[in-house]
Amino acid sequence: MKISDYCASERPREKLLSRGPAALGNAELLAILLRVGPPGESVLDLAQKLLASVDGSLLKLSGSTVDQLCRHSGIKNEKAATLLAAFELGRRFLAEASWLPSESITTPEQVYRTMIPLLKGLDHEECWILLVNNAQKIIGRRQMTRGGSASTTIDIKDILKAALDQGAQGIILVHNHPSGNPVPGSADIAETKALQKAARPMDLTLLDHVIVCDSCYYSFTDDRMAQAL
């Protein structure tokens, strides 16, 4: 069934214009981004098949690569780029909305809420720092490194330089574990200890190292068993 065969009020684009985006289902919203389907198939059919391939999960779909998207009939580089751009805009919107520089960061849960919009659903590790003043209010947030699916390394000199350039008093180190297991490995513990040691002579404090997963987190400050902070 072609989109033109739908009554005007039920076509995704017209429906959005008349009733607002909240009235549309996920497949209908994707159909607007995809614009047209392959020969003999409506764009809504294409959107539904795309969702079915990821068990209906927008999170899984957002982690797709261009090559993975282009395996679907009717999707080439242009449409894949449109979808990935839309997901990235959504991620950045949530990250911007979650970052409240006027709020003092005093708990690992606040760190998790601040960073999860940026790190949720990633298939690779990223290392970020939150820089805070003496009232523990965020004055800067910066991505330091991007790694593979199982590890990333930190550059202690770069972190300290970023903190000093920003006039920060404290550093909160954050990185993600795509595996879903937030427990630190031996390398995580060693890097945390090394950063803490290097920060002290510069009158900087490593306040915490939080490892983020999609639905949980680990805090070195909370878990004294790590004996790193």
Secondary structure as UniProt FT lines:
FT   HELIX           3..5
FT   HELIX           8..10
FT   HELIX           12..19
FT   HELIX           21..23
FT   HELIX           26..34
FT   TURN            39..40
FT   HELIX           43..52
FT   TURN            53..56
FT   HELIX           58..62
FT   HELIX           66..69
FT   TURN            70..71
FT   TURN            73..74
FT   HELIX           77..98
FT   TURN            101..102
FT   HELIX           108..119
FT   TURN            120..121
FT   STRAND          126..132
FT   TURN            134..135
FT   STRAND          137..146
FT   HELIX           156..166
FT   STRAND          170..176
FT   TURN            178..179
FT   HELIX           186..199
FT   HELIX           200..202
FT   STRAND          205..212
FT   STRAND          217..219
FT   TURN            220..222
FT   HELIX           224..226
//
